[in-house]
């Protein structure tokens, strides 16, 4: 079956509601072949199926999160056992939110990570937006294209029809003097200044696990991560700016090695959208919410419920 025939078959089934039996007769193939071709249409991207949860599904959780943490809104996806599919479900909802929110002339500061990268896969708007997508953190060759802020910016700009701007600096600098020199460089400073004036920021929330981005990319060793956890560090914003469960800056040597926006910069951006799909990040999400920089939280139902429970428990512990 040719690509055109595959597209026609998928259109007749999903759009025109033809039965598989009718399609089998029309194309002169068996029903089993029709079923196989429909699966192929999904695998090759001819057909994209999305589950849109009812607006009332997460209203209670969103209201609770807004009241507890002072955020503007919560985007809550249904839960899925498969991590990649869970990320995709949440990314699709964030993409829909961006489609409703972004307008001509807006500037978007973009972090790095799998959750942010996935959002660009689900932008499917026909309306062109003259937005600027600015890298809010430098690059890292071990992260690969899909992990780097620069690559994500270019993909978002291509989807919306806007422009992208790269932060021409490595993300991780261990030498404090060299890092300061880079921050003072005209090219680096101009890009970061533009990112600081963004209307919206897309950031990831990290946990201190062996599978976290900062470990997989070799930024920090497992030993360093273990020591940070023992000192009370529970998460990070955008791969750095570490905090404890109460949202306070963590006293760890891991701080101060990254070229990019920090928590103080994010506080001045009107709409900081924090995305986390993994169930392992509930504790980190609680700490991140308590920093006060998040305006829009994008996560899963189970994470939202766990964050609320953890907030209750830790508030009682603090009171004692």
C-alpha positions as CSV (number, residue, x, y, z in Angstrom):
1,X,0.0,0.0,0.0
2,X,1.4,3.4,-1.0
3,X,1.6,6.4,1.4
4,X,-1.3,8.1,-0.4
5,X,-3.4,5.0,0.0
6,X,-2.5,4.7,3.6
7,X,-3.5,8.3,4.2
8,X,-6.8,7.8,2.4
9,X,-7.5,4.6,4.4
10,X,-6.8,6.4,7.7
11,X,-8.9,9.4,6.7
12,X,-11.9,7.2,5.8
13,X,-11.6,5.3,9.1
14,X,-10.9,8.1,11.6
15,X,-12.6,11.0,10.0
16,X,-15.4,9.6,7.8
17,X,-16.2,6.7,10.3
18,X,-16.0,3.9,7.7
19,X,-15.9,0.4,9.2
20,X,-12.9,-1.9,8.8
21,X,-15.1,-4.3,6.8
22,X,-16.1,-1.5,4.4
23,X,-12.5,-0.5,4.0
24,X,-11.5,-4.1,3.3
25,X,-14.0,-4.3,0.4
26,X,-13.0,-0.9,-0.9
27,X,-9.3,-1.6,-1.0
28,X,-9.6,-5.3,-1.8
29,X,-7.7,-6.5,1.3
30,X,-8.6,-8.5,4.4
31,X,-9.8,-6.9,7.7
32,X,-6.6,-8.1,9.3
33,X,-4.6,-6.1,6.8
34,X,-6.8,-3.0,7.4
35,X,-6.1,-3.3,11.1
36,X,-2.4,-3.7,10.5
37,X,-2.4,-0.6,8.1
38,X,-4.2,1.5,10.7
39,X,-1.5,0.6,13.2
40,X,1.1,1.5,10.7
41,X,-0.6,4.9,10.1
42,X,-0.1,5.6,13.8
43,X,3.5,4.4,13.9
44,X,4.4,6.5,10.9
45,X,2.7,9.6,12.2
46,X,-0.1,9.7,9.5
47,X,-2.5,9.4,12.4
48,X,-2.0,11.1,15.8
49,X,-4.4,10.1,18.6
50,X,-4.7,12.2,21.6
51,X,-6.9,11.7,24.7
52,X,-8.3,15.0,26.0
53,X,-9.4,14.7,29.6
54,X,-12.6,16.4,30.6
55,X,-12.0,19.9,32.0
56,X,-13.7,19.0,35.3
57,X,-11.3,16.0,35.8
58,X,-8.6,18.0,37.6
59,X,-10.5,21.1,38.7
60,X,-10.4,20.1,42.4
61,X,-6.7,19.4,42.3
62,X,-5.9,22.6,40.5
63,X,-7.9,24.7,42.9
64,X,-6.1,23.0,45.9
65,X,-2.7,23.6,44.4
66,X,-3.5,27.3,43.6
67,X,-4.7,27.9,47.1
68,X,-1.7,26.2,48.8
69,X,1.1,27.5,46.7
70,X,-0.2,30.7,45.2
71,X,0.3,29.6,41.6
72,X,-1.9,30.9,38.8
73,X,-2.9,27.6,37.2
74,X,-2.1,23.9,37.1
75,X,-2.1,21.7,34.0
76,X,-2.7,18.2,35.1
77,X,-2.5,15.1,32.9
78,X,-4.0,11.7,33.4
79,X,-1.6,9.0,34.7
80,X,0.0,6.4,32.5
81,X,2.4,3.6,33.7
82,X,4.7,4.0,30.7
83,X,7.1,6.9,31.3
84,X,7.4,8.0,27.7
85,X,3.7,7.9,27.1
86,X,3.2,9.8,30.4
87,X,5.6,12.5,29.2
88,X,3.8,12.7,25.8
89,X,0.3,13.1,27.5
90,X,1.6,16.0,29.6
91,X,3.5,17.5,26.7
92,X,0.4,17.6,24.5
93,X,-1.5,19.5,27.2
94,X,1.3,22.0,27.6
95,X,1.5,22.4,23.8
96,X,-2.3,23.2,23.8
97,X,-1.8,25.7,26.6
98,X,1.0,27.5,24.6
99,X,-1.2,27.6,21.6
100,X,-3.9,29.4,23.6
101,X,-1.4,31.7,25.4
102,X,1.3,32.8,23.0
103,X,0.8,35.9,20.9
104,X,2.8,38.0,18.5
105,X,5.7,39.8,20.1
106,X,6.0,37.5,23.1
107,X,9.4,36.3,24.4
108,X,9.8,32.8,25.8
109,X,12.8,31.7,27.8
110,X,13.4,28.0,27.3
111,X,15.2,25.6,29.6
112,X,16.4,22.1,28.8
113,X,15.3,18.5,29.4
114,X,13.1,15.7,28.1
115,X,9.8,17.2,29.3
116,X,10.4,20.5,27.6
117,X,11.7,18.9,24.5
118,X,8.6,16.7,24.2
119,X,6.3,19.8,24.1
120,X,7.7,20.8,20.7
121,X,6.5,17.5,19.3
122,X,2.9,18.3,20.0
123,X,2.7,21.8,18.6
124,X,0.3,21.6,15.6
125,X,-1.2,25.1,15.2
126,X,-1.8,26.5,11.7
127,X,-1.6,30.1,13.1
128,X,1.8,31.7,12.8
129,X,3.1,33.5,16.0
130,X,5.9,36.0,15.8
131,X,7.3,34.9,19.1
132,X,11.0,34.7,20.2
133,X,12.3,31.6,21.9
134,X,15.5,32.3,23.8
135,X,17.9,29.8,25.3
136,X,17.8,30.2,29.1
137,X,20.8,27.9,29.7
138,X,24.0,27.1,27.7
139,X,24.6,23.9,25.8
140,X,25.9,20.4,26.7
141,X,27.2,18.0,24.1
142,X,26.4,14.9,26.2
143,X,22.8,15.9,26.4
144,X,22.2,15.4,22.7
145,X,20.0,17.6,20.5
146,X,16.7,16.8,22.1
147,X,18.0,17.8,25.5
148,X,19.6,21.1,24.6
149,X,17.8,24.4,25.0
150,X,19.1,25.6,21.7
151,X,17.6,22.7,19.8
152,X,14.3,23.0,21.7
153,X,14.1,26.7,20.9
154,X,14.7,26.1,17.2
155,X,11.9,23.4,17.1
156,X,9.5,25.6,18.9
157,X,10.2,28.5,16.6
158,X,9.7,26.3,13.6
159,X,6.4,25.0,14.9
160,X,5.1,28.5,15.7
161,X,6.8,30.3,12.9
162,X,8.8,32.6,15.2
163,X,12.5,33.1,15.8
164,X,15.0,31.4,18.2
165,X,18.1,32.7,19.9
166,X,21.0,30.5,21.1
167,X,23.0,31.1,24.3
168,X,26.5,30.7,22.9
169,X,28.1,29.2,26.0
170,X,28.5,25.8,27.6
171,X,26.0,25.1,30.3
172,X,28.5,23.8,32.9
173,X,31.6,25.7,34.0
174,X,33.5,24.3,37.0
175,X,36.0,27.2,37.2
176,X,34.3,30.1,39.0
177,X,36.5,32.7,37.4
178,X,35.9,31.4,33.9
179,X,32.2,31.2,34.5
180,X,32.1,34.8,35.7
181,X,34.1,35.8,32.6
182,X,31.5,34.1,30.4
183,X,28.6,35.8,32.2
184,X,30.3,39.2,31.5
185,X,30.8,38.4,27.8
186,X,28.8,40.8,25.6
187,X,27.2,38.0,23.5
188,X,26.3,35.9,26.5
189,X,25.1,38.8,28.6
190,X,22.8,40.1,25.8
191,X,21.1,36.8,25.3
192,X,20.6,36.2,29.1
193,X,19.3,39.8,29.4
194,X,16.7,39.1,26.7
195,X,15.7,35.8,28.4
196,X,15.4,37.7,31.7
197,X,12.8,40.0,30.1
198,X,10.7,37.1,28.8
199,X,6.9,37.0,29.1
200,X,6.9,33.3,29.7
201,X,9.5,30.6,30.7
202,X,9.5,26.9,30.2
203,X,11.5,25.1,32.8
204,X,12.1,21.6,34.1
205,X,12.2,20.4,37.7
206,X,14.9,17.9,38.5
207,X,15.2,15.3,41.3
208,X,18.4,14.0,42.7
209,X,18.2,10.5,41.2
210,X,20.7,8.3,39.3
211,X,18.5,8.8,36.2
212,X,18.4,12.6,36.5
213,X,19.6,14.7,33.6
214,X,22.5,16.2,35.5
215,X,23.9,12.7,36.3
216,X,23.4,11.2,32.9
217,X,25.1,14.2,31.3
218,X,28.1,13.8,33.6
219,X,27.7,17.2,35.2
220,X,27.8,15.8,38.7
221,X,29.0,12.4,40.0
222,X,26.8,10.0,41.9
223,X,29.0,10.7,44.9
224,X,28.3,14.4,44.7
225,X,24.6,13.8,44.3
226,X,24.6,11.5,47.4
227,X,26.4,14.1,49.5
228,X,23.9,16.8,48.3
229,X,21.0,14.6,49.3
230,X,22.5,14.0,52.8
231,X,22.7,17.8,53.2
232,X,19.0,18.1,52.6
233,X,19.0,18.9,48.8
234,X,15.9,17.4,47.1
235,X,15.7,19.0,43.7
236,X,16.8,21.6,41.2
237,X,15.4,24.1,38.7
238,X,16.6,23.7,35.1
239,X,19.5,21.5,36.1
240,X,20.8,23.8,38.8
241,X,19.7,26.2,41.5
242,X,19.3,23.5,44.1
243,X,16.8,23.7,46.9
244,X,15.5,21.8,50.0
245,X,12.0,20.6,50.7
246,X,11.0,24.0,52.1
247,X,12.1,25.8,48.9
248,X,15.2,27.3,50.4
249,X,18.5,27.4,48.6
250,X,20.4,24.3,49.3
251,X,23.8,24.6,51.0
252,X,25.7,22.4,48.5
253,X,28.9,22.8,46.5
254,X,26.8,21.9,43.4
255,X,25.6,25.5,43.3
256,X,27.1,28.2,41.1
257,X,28.4,26.2,38.1
258,X,25.9,26.9,35.4
259,X,25.6,29.6,32.8
260,X,22.0,30.4,32.6
261,X,19.0,32.1,34.4
262,X,18.7,31.5,38.1
263,X,15.8,31.6,40.6
264,X,16.1,35.4,41.0
265,X,15.7,35.9,37.3
266,X,12.7,33.6,37.1
267,X,11.0,35.5,39.9
268,X,10.8,38.5,37.5
269,X,9.2,36.5,34.6
270,X,5.4,36.9,34.7
271,X,4.6,33.3,33.8
272,X,7.0,30.5,34.7
273,X,5.7,27.2,33.5
274,X,7.3,24.2,35.3
275,X,6.9,20.8,33.7
276,X,7.5,17.4,35.4
277,X,5.9,14.1,34.3
278,X,7.9,11.6,36.3
279,X,6.4,10.2,39.5
280,X,9.9,10.3,41.1
281,X,9.7,14.1,41.2
282,X,6.9,14.7,43.6
283,X,9.2,15.7,46.5
284,X,11.2,18.0,44.2
285,X,8.0,19.5,42.9
286,X,7.0,20.4,46.5
287,X,10.3,22.2,47.1
288,X,10.1,23.9,43.7
289,X,6.5,25.2,44.4
290,X,7.7,26.5,47.8
291,X,10.4,28.6,46.1
292,X,7.6,30.9,44.9
293,X,8.9,31.2,41.3
294,X,6.4,28.9,39.6
295,X,3.2,30.4,38.1
296,X,2.0,27.4,36.1
297,X,2.6,23.9,37.2
298,X,2.3,21.1,34.6
299,X,2.4,17.6,36.1
300,X,0.3,14.4,36.5
301,X,-2.6,13.5,38.7
302,X,-0.6,11.3,41.0
303,X,2.1,13.9,41.4
304,X,-0.4,16.6,42.2
305,X,-2.0,14.4,44.9
306,X,1.3,13.3,46.3
307,X,2.5,17.0,46.5
308,X,-0.6,17.9,48.5
309,X,-0.1,15.0,50.9
310,X,3.6,15.8,51.3
311,X,2.7,19.4,52.0
312,X,0.4,18.4,54.8
313,X,3.0,16.0,56.3
314,X,5.9,18.4,56.2
315,X,3.8,21.3,57.5
316,X,2.9,19.2,60.6
317,X,6.5,18.2,61.0
318,X,7.6,21.8,60.9
319,X,4.9,22.9,63.4
320,X,6.2,20.2,65.9
